[in-house]
Amino acid sequence: MVETGRYTFGDSELAACRLATVAEVFEATSRRLIASSMPAGMRIALDLGCGPGYTTRLIAQVSRPHRVLGLDSSARFLDLARELTNEPGVAFGVHDVTAMPLPEAPVDALYARLLLAHLRDPLARVESWMTQLRAGGVLVLEEVEAIEAPDGVLREYESLVARLVAAEGGSMYAGPLLAPRGGRCVDVHVDTAVAARMYAMNLETWREDARERGLAGPDELDRIAEGLATLRSHPGAGSVRWVLRQVVLTA
């Protein structure tokens, strides 16, 4: 999402499919972080920028708070989240996560994965979210520190999407911006075919936006799309290394 309420990568059915793949790729890493940082028995936790609710359900399954509330600006994603969710104590609501106060604050925990990259002034957002925690509550964040891909179309795509996110006022690599608040970096290795599948779905969503902004011409966009299609059909050919910064802050 972005602060205008419009998703940089869309909230269409295709975008939801991409987020399902993202959830699969990062589930194990996020599960370990939630288990180690969000204690069982919390009264209420908020999942900021929850999208179709994959991370919301993960919080419910791992930490089992009495209530988990997923917040997002996309009513379409929230409808899908409700359809997919049957865990007790889980609810969803439309809310701009940059607008304070957050619903039901002060809360026991706030969680956000790959959200700050799409918001202006991430450190200011962190400070505002910290005010929404009860004493002893935790803010748990996961953001991209770096992406290391083989030479070729994957790197070309990453360069282009970073420029697009910057044009929207965000920073694709928000992890280094959080470094002053500490945390640790963990690696996630993803098959190039899986990365290409995620990238291809993204590209289809925002290629016209990139063209209209003058970030890429039709020929370049077609070439990247064709290269991603080729990689998708060759699993096991290599891997992309995502480096995630995980930060846990206590109020």
C-alpha positions in Angstrom: 0.0 0.0 0.0 0.9 3.7 -0.2 -0.3 6.5 1.9 -2.7 7.6 -0.7 -4.6 4.3 -0.1 -3.5 3.0 -3.6 -1.4 -0.2 -3.6 1.9 0.2 -5.5 1.5 -3.4 -6.6 -2.3 -3.4 -6.9 -5.0 -5.2 -5.1 -6.4 -7.2 -8.0 -7.0 -10.9 -8.1 -3.5 -11.2 -9.7 -2.0 -9.2 -6.9 -3.6 -11.5 -4.4 -2.1 -14.5 -6.1 1.3 -12.9 -5.9 0.8 -12.3 -2.2 0.0 -15.9 -1.7 3.4 -16.8 -3.2 5.1 -14.2 -1.0 3.4 -15.7 2.0 4.6 -19.1 1.1 8.2 -17.9 0.5 8.5 -16.0 3.8 6.3 -18.1 6.1 9.0 -20.1 7.8 11.1 -17.0 8.5 8.2 -15.0 9.8 6.9 -17.9 11.9 10.2 -18.1 13.8 10.2 -14.4 14.4 6.7 -14.3 15.7 7.3 -17.3 17.9 10.4 -15.7 19.5 9.0 -12.1 19.8 5.2 -12.2 20.4 4.4 -14.0 23.7 1.4 -16.3 24.0 -1.6 -15.1 25.8 -1.6 -11.5 24.6 -4.9 -9.7 24.8 -4.8 -8.1 21.3 -2.3 -7.9 18.4 -2.6 -5.8 15.3 -1.3 -6.8 11.9 -0.6 -3.7 9.9 -1.0 -3.7 6.1 -2.4 -7.3 6.4 -3.5 -7.7 2.8 -5.4 -11.0 2.3 -4.6 -11.9 5.9 -1.7 -14.4 5.6 0.3 -12.8 8.3 -2.8 -12.2 10.5 -3.5 -15.9 10.4 0.1 -16.7 11.1 0.1 -14.6 14.2 -3.1 -16.3 15.4 -1.7 -19.8 14.8 1.7 -19.1 16.4 1.1 -16.7 19.3 -2.6 -17.4 19.9 -3.6 -14.0 21.3 -7.1 -13.5 22.5 -7.7 -11.3 19.4 -5.8 -10.5 16.2 -7.0 -7.5 14.1 -5.7 -7.2 10.6 -5.7 -3.6 9.2 -5.5 -2.6 5.6 -6.6 0.1 3.2 -7.9 -2.3 0.6 -11.5 -3.4 1.2 -11.0 -6.0 -1.6 -8.1 -7.6 0.1 -10.0 -7.6 3.4 -13.0 -9.3 1.9 -10.6 -12.0 0.6 -9.0 -12.3 4.1 -12.4 -12.9 5.7 -13.2 -15.6 3.1 -9.9 -17.4 3.8 -9.9 -17.1 7.6 -11.5 -19.5 10.1 -9.2 -19.0 13.1 -11.1 -17.9 16.2 -10.5 -14.4 17.5 -9.3 -13.0 14.1 -11.0 -10.0 12.6 -10.2 -7.4 9.9 -10.9 -3.7 9.4 -10.3 -0.9 6.9 -7.8 1.6 8.4 -5.0 3.8 7.1 -2.1 2.5 9.2 -0.4 5.9 9.1 -3.4 7.5 10.9 -3.3 7.5 14.7 -4.8 6.3 16.9 -4.9 2.7 15.6 -8.0 0.8 16.5 -8.2 -0.6 20.0 -4.9 1.0 21.0 -3.0 0.6 23.3 -2.3 -2.9 22.2 0.1 -5.7 23.2 1.8 -6.2 19.8 2.0 -4.6 16.3 3.4 -6.6 13.4 4.3 -5.3 9.9 6.0 -7.3 7.1 7.3 -5.5 4.0 5.0 -2.5 4.7 7.4 0.3 5.5 9.0 0.1 2.0 5.8 1.6 0.7 5.4 4.4 3.3 7.1 7.8 3.4 9.5 8.4 6.3 9.7 4.9 7.7 11.4 5.9 11.0 8.7 8.4 11.7 6.1 5.7 11.2 7.9 3.5 13.6 7.9 6.2 16.2 4.2 6.8 15.8 3.4 3.1 16.0 5.4 2.8 19.2 2.9 5.2 20.8 0.1 2.7 20.2 1.6 0.0 22.4 0.9 -0.6 26.1 3.9 -0.6 28.4 5.9 -3.8 27.6 4.2 -4.2 24.2 6.2 -5.1 21.1 6.5 -3.7 17.6 7.7 -6.5 15.2 9.0 -5.5 11.8 10.4 -7.3 8.7 11.8 -5.3 5.8 14.1 -6.0 2.8 17.7 -5.3 3.6 19.0 -6.4 0.2 18.3 -8.7 -2.7 21.0 -10.6 -4.4 20.0 -12.1 -7.8 22.0 -13.6 -10.7 22.9 -11.2 -13.5 20.3 -10.7 -16.1 16.5 -10.1 -16.1 16.0 -10.6 -12.4 18.4 -7.7 -11.6 16.9 -5.6 -14.3 13.4 -6.1 -12.8 14.7 -5.3 -9.3 16.3 -2.0 -10.5 13.1 -1.0 -12.3 10.7 -1.9 -9.4 13.0 0.0 -6.9 12.6 3.1 -9.1 8.9 2.7 -9.3 8.6 2.4 -5.5 10.8 5.5 -5.1 8.5 7.3 -7.5 5.6 6.5 -5.2 7.5 8.0 -2.3 8.8 4.7 -0.7 12.0 2.8 -0.5 12.2 -0.8 -1.7 15.1 -1.5 0.6 13.7 -0.2 3.9 15.8 -2.5 6.0 18.9 -0.3 6.0 16.7 2.6 7.1 15.8 0.6 10.2 19.4 -0.1 11.1 19.5 2.7 13.7 16.8 0.7 15.6 18.9 -2.5 15.6 17.6 -5.9 14.7 19.1 -8.8 12.9 19.4 -9.8 9.2 18.3 -13.3 8.0 18.6 -14.9 4.6 15.8 -16.4 2.6 16.9 -18.3 -0.6 14.3 -18.5 -3.3 14.4 -20.6 -6.5 14.8 -18.3 -9.5 11.7 -19.8 -11.1 9.6 -18.9 -8.0 11.1 -15.4 -8.0 10.3 -15.0 -11.7 6.7 -16.0 -11.1 6.3 -13.4 -8.3 8.0 -10.7 -10.5 5.9 -11.6 -13.6 2.7 -11.1 -11.7 3.9 -7.8 -10.3 5.1 -6.6 -13.7 1.7 -7.3 -15.2 0.1 -5.2 -12.5 2.3 -2.0 -12.8 3.9 -2.1 -16.2 1.5 0.7 -17.6 2.3 2.8 -14.6 6.0 2.4 -15.2 5.6 3.3 -18.8 3.5 6.4 -18.1 6.0 7.6 -15.5 8.8 7.2 -18.1 10.6 4.6 -16.1 10.7 2.1 -18.9 9.7 1.9 -22.5 7.5 -0.8 -24.1 10.4 -2.7 -25.6 12.2 -2.9 -22.2 9.1 -4.0 -20.5 8.4 -6.7 -23.1 11.9 -8.0 -22.9 11.8 -8.2 -19.1 8.4 -10.0 -19.3 9.8 -12.5 -21.8 12.9 -13.1 -19.7 10.8 -13.8 -16.6 8.6 -16.2 -18.6 11.7 -18.1 -19.6 13.0 -18.3 -16.0 9.6 -19.5 -14.7 9.8 -22.6 -16.8 13.3 -23.6 -15.5 13.1 -24.4 -11.8 16.3 -25.3 -10.0 18.4 -23.2 -12.3 19.6 -20.9 -9.5 18.4 -18.9 -6.5 17.8 -15.3 -5.3 19.0 -14.4 -1.9 16.7 -12.1 0.1 18.1 -10.5 3.2 15.5 -9.4 5.6 16.0 -7.1 8.6 13.9 -8.2 11.5 13.5 -5.6 14.3 11.7 -6.1 17.6 11.1 -3.0 19.7 9.6 -2.9 23.2 7.5 0.0 24.5 
